[in-house]
Amino acid sequence: MTKPTTLLLLLLTAACIITKPAKAQDITTNPGAYMDAIGTAETNMNKAYMAYVSASAHSSRKKKIEKMREQAVNAILTCQGTINYLPAFNGDNSLRQSSLTYVQLCYKIFNDDYAHIVNMEDIAERSFDEMQAYLLLQEATSDSLKVGNDRMTKAVNSFAAKHNVNLISQKSELAEKMDATGRLSKYRDKVYLLFFKCNWEDNQLVEAGNQKNITKIEQARTALDKYAIEGLAVLDTLRAFENDASLASACKQALNFYKNEAENQVAQVTDFFLKQDNFAKLKTAMEAKPANQRTQQDGDTFNAAVRDINAAVNAYNQTNAAMNNGRSAVIQAWGDTERQFTDTHTPYYK
């Protein structure tokens, strides 16, 4: 199963809009310089964790990615230390305290919440509900960061108004890239859940087939058909992401396979299992009957059943091979496309 490749993409949806005052020299006497000192410290922190996100999307080297996460955590601590060192401005500690609160939230997300999300990653594979909960946890964490960012923005504006600082509102390159990362995550996770739901149900179908449990096969088949139809309906209304429809197309290809499998191919599998069961019963009854008591009709019936089961075996093998090959193809196509899509649309940042 292919999970989203970048663990913390959703954590960075907060748009860090840097509101810069005019340049000044002395932070103890000029409120513009004081604001600039705090803004610079936060920007350095944001750069570090955007670099981590970029590495997560564009590199498969786990040690490198983990090292950059550690660097991001260290950058957060450095930012916290820098702001801690600043005095209140003429007795006004509001901006400094707001910044510290925001930085501490960032540390909690990247250090504590990160560990919780990692622990959930493998659990998420067990069911659709758990995968959805895993992605929702990331989104909830992202929302917490956005709330913190919004509070910081209000604190900046309030401080500027109080101390007569004329702000120049400016969205930085970093903020643009963080915005793009957040948009990518929301789109990709929406499509991913459509794929995962069908893929997970297909796994249940395979397991039921291995057990030759016709009741479970039918339950999985019905659910798979339902989820595939629902997913295709969603994809039909989904716009391309920045003119790139590749991820949705790969998902659509997979869901069309699952729909065809559920509606056409599975019936041939269950039909074979029924024939196999009936033949086994006939064979047992035939062997239990003494040879001198077997009639010509008994022999003809058994020989016809042998021909039927041999034909059924051939048909089953062909159907099963087609299902396995098709399944492997759509999973491979999805995984390749998802990696390429993420690599293409996650901004590079160093």
N, C-alpha and C positions, 0 to 999 in steps of 0.2 A: 504494500500500500504506500502511496506517495502522500506524505503530509506536506503542508505548506513549508517551503524551504527556509524561510526567514522567520525565526521565532518571534522577534520583538518588533516586527514592522508596525503593528497596530499601536504600539506604545508611543509612537512618535508622530501622532496626528496633530498634536498641538502646534499651531502656526506661530513660531517665535517671531513676532513682528517687533523689530527693534525700533523703538522710538528714541531717536538720538537728539539731544540738545546741542546747541552750538558748543564748539570746543572751548575749553577753558583750562586754566593751569591748576588752581588751588582747590582741592576738594573740600577743604575746611571752611572756605569762604564763598565758594561759587556753587550753587545748587546744580547747575548744568554739569560741571565737572564731577560732582558727587554722583549724579545719575549715570554719567558716562562710565565711571569706575565700576559701578554695579553691573551695568549693561555689558561691559567688556568681559567681566568675569563669567557671566552667564553665557555669553556667546562662545567663549572658549570651551565651556562645559558642553554646550549643544553641539559644537563641532566634533568633539570626541565621540559622542554617542551616535551622531550621524555617520561618522566614519565606520563605526562598528556595524551599523545597519547595512551600509554599502558593502562592507567586506562579507557580511553574512549572505548577501544576495549574489555576489559575484565570485565567491571563492568556495571551494569544497574542502579547504584545509582547516580542519576542526581546531587544531592547536592555534593557528593564526587567528581564527575568529574568537576563540576564548581569550586569547591574549589581548585582543582589541577590546573585548568586553571589560576585562580587568583594567585596561587603560581608561576606558570610559568611567568606570567606578572611581578610579583615582582622580580623574579630571573633576568629577563631581565633588570629591573630598577637597581638592585644591580650591575649587570655587567656594566651597563652604568656608575654608580657612581664610581665603582672601576677604570675604564679606564679613566674617567674624572679626577680622582685624580692623575693619573700618569703624570709626566712631559714629555716633548719632550726628545728624547734621543740625547744628544749633539747637540741640535738645529734641529734635524731631527724629525719632527712631523708626517711624512707620515704614519707610521704603526699605531700610536695611532689614527689618524684621520680616516683612513680606517676602523679600528675596530669600532669606534664610529658610522660611517655611517652604517656599517653592523648591529650593535646592534639596532640602531634606526629603521632600516628596520624591524627587528624582532619584535620590539615593535609595529610598525604600523600594521604588519600582525596579531599579536596575540590580539591586542586591538581594532584597528579601522576596519580592514578588516574582522576580525572575526564577528563583529556585523553586518556588511553588509551581510555576508554569512548566518548568522542565520536568518536575515530578509527575505532572498530569499528562505529559506528552505520550508516553507509552500506554497509559490507561485509556487515552482517547481512542485508541484503535479498537477497543472492545465493542463499541456500539455507536450508532448514530447519535444518540442522546449524549453520550460522553464526549464525542468529538465536538458536537455543538456546544456543550458546556465548556470545553477547552478553548474554543475560539471566542466564546462569549466572555470568558475570563480575561482574555487578552483585550477584548474590546472594552470591557469594564475598566480595566487598568488604564487603557488609553483615555477613556472618558475622565478618569480621576486626574490624569495629567493635564488634560485640557482645562478642567475646572481650575486647577492650580495655576495654569498659564493665564487664564482669564482674570483670576484674582490679582495676579502679578501685574497684568496690563492696567487694571483699575487702580492699583496702588501707584503705578508710574504716573498715570494721568492725574490722580489726586495730588501727588507730591508736586508735580509740575505746576498745577493750578495754584497750589498753596504758596509756592515760592516764585511765582511769576516767570516760569521757564517756558519759552516758546518752542514747542516740540516740532520736529520735522519727522512726520510719520513716514517710515520707509520699510518696505518688505525686502529683507536681505535675500541673497542667493541661498543661504542656508535655510531660511524659512520656506522659500519656494520648493526646495528639495524635500524638506520635511512634509510639506503639504502633498507633494506628488507621491511620496511614500505611503502616506495615509490613504490617499485615494486608491492606490494600487491594492493595498491590503483589503479594503472593503470590497472591492470588485472581485478580487481573486478568491476571497473566502466565500463569497456568495456563490460563485461558480463551483468552487471546490466541494461545498456541501451537497450540491446536486449530484456531483460525481460520486462522492463518498457514500451517500445514502444508497445508491444503486449498487455500487461496488461491494459494500458491506452485505447487502441482501443477497447478492450473487454468491458471495462466500458461504452464506448460510445454505444456499441452494446446492452448492458443490458438496458441502458437508453432509447434507441430507441425502444427496445422490450416492455418496460413498457408503452411507449406512443403508441404502436401498429402502429408505423410509418414505413411502409414497405419500403419506399424510403430511409429513414435514416438507416434502418436495412441493406439494401443491400449495401449502401455506407460503413458502418462500417464493414460489412462482407468481402467485397472486399479488403479493406485496411488491415484488420486483416490477411487475407490469404496471402497477399503480404508480410507483415512484418514478419510473421512466416516463410515463405519460405526463405526470405532473411536472417533472423537470424539463421536459421538452417544451411544455407550454410556457414555462418561465423563460427559457432560452429564446423562444420566438419573440419575446417582448424586450429582450435585453440588448441594449445598444453596445456597439463595439467600444473598447477602452482605448481612447485616443487613436481612433481609426484602426485599431488592431483587434480583429475578431478571432484571432487564432485560438485563444483559450476556450472561448465559447464554442467554437467549431469542434475542437477536440472533445469537449464534453458532450456535444450533440452527437458526435460520431459514436462515443461510448454508450450513450443512452439509447440510441437507435439500435445498437447491437443488443443491449440488454432487453429492449422491448421485443425485438424479433426472437430472441432466445426464449423469453417468457411466453410469447404467443404462439410460436411455431415449433421450436426445437425441443423444449422440455417435454411436450406431449409424446414425442417419439421415444424419449428415455423412459418415461413411466410406462408406456405401452410395452417396451421391452422387458421391464421388470415384472410386469403382470404375466407376460408370455413365459418368461423364465420360471416364475413361480408355478404356473400351471403345468409346464413341461416337467418340472421336478416332481410334482404330485403324480402326474401320469406315469413317469418313469418308475417311481416308487411302487405304484400300484401294479405296474407291468412286472417288475422284478419280484414282487411278492406273490404273483400268480404262478403256480407250477407250469413248467413248459408244456406238459402233456394236456393242460387245460386251456391253453391259449388258442383262440380261434383265429381264422384267417382275417376276420374283421379287426380283432385285437392287433394283429400284426400290421395291417394296412393303416389303422388309426395311429399306431405308434410311429411307423415310418413317415407318415405325413407330418406328424408332429416334429420329428427330427428335421425334416426339410424346412418346416416353418421356423423352427428355432435357429437353425443355421442361417437362414435368410435374415432373421431378426438380429442375430449377432452381427452380421455384416453391416446391416443398416445402423445398428446402435454404434458400432465402431466408427462408422463414417460421421454420424451425427456428433458423437462425442469428440472426435478429432476436430470437426468444424467448430464446435463450441470452444474447445481449449485453445485452438489457434486464433479464433476471433477474440477471445478473452485476452490472450497474451498481447495481441496486436493493439487493442484499444488501450490497455493499461500502459503499454510501452509508449504509444503515441501521446497519451495524456501526460505521462511523466516527462517525456522529452519536451513537450510543448509548454508545460507548466514551468519547467526550469528555464527555458528560453524566454518565455513571457516575463518571468520575474527578473531575469538578467537584463532584458531589454529596457524595462520600465522602471527599475530601481535606479535612482540617480547615483552616479559615481561620486564619491566624496573621499578625500584623503585629509 
